Amino acid sequence: MIGLPDQPDDAATPLDDEEKDGLIPSYVTLRSELNEAEQANILEAQEWAFGRRRKVLDEQFLKNLHKRMYGSVWRWAGQYRRSGKNIGVDAYTIPQAVNQLVADTGYWIDHGAYPIDEIAAQFHHRLVQIHCYPNGNGRHARLATDLLLVSMNQPRFSWGSKSLVDPGETRRRYITALRAADHNDTGPLMDFVRS
């Protein structure tokens, strides 16, 4: 079971004991091993997701995407969290929040309410802010956002051009940009997603 991570990460969402018990690979004991197992699963999910055009603005698709990304690592993959976290809406409001996000984003696209990059960045921020799952919310939101962009014939975001999984300067910039967006300042996020 995951004990102390081999690299501390203040931005990682802590898992409760029940969520930790959902870990499938028995060999995982370190954060780096967990990251490797998740990344292998995510690569398979990306191949599936980009294999054909997807209807991203659909609650069931978003749940299926999370399951594809983490289903070999976590038993609860694709299932909304049931516990409170250090971020996110109350667990019982997740379905409503996701459906509102899907509806809002569809409206923004249909009515050209904002430039496409801004729509995608706002979609990403709100999906992270809702924090649907016990783990993997940022990676899920980034992949869903890239799929949304591709569905609109736009290039994927660069997301700072480096890995955001391990702690480092790029991840710090990403977290800082998300926190600024929490206070209605989307400038840093807009700069980050195409840097």
Secondary structure, DSSP 8 states (H G I E B T S, - for coil): ---S-SS--TTS----HHHHTTB--TT--SHHHHHHHHHHHHHHHHHHHTTS----S-HHHHHHHHHHHHTTTBTTTTS---S--SSSS-GGGHHHHHHHHHHHHHHHHHTT-S-HHHHHHHHHHHHHHHT-SSS-HHHHHHHHHHHHHHHTT-----GGGS-SSSSSHHHHHHHHHHHHHHTT--HHHHHHHT-
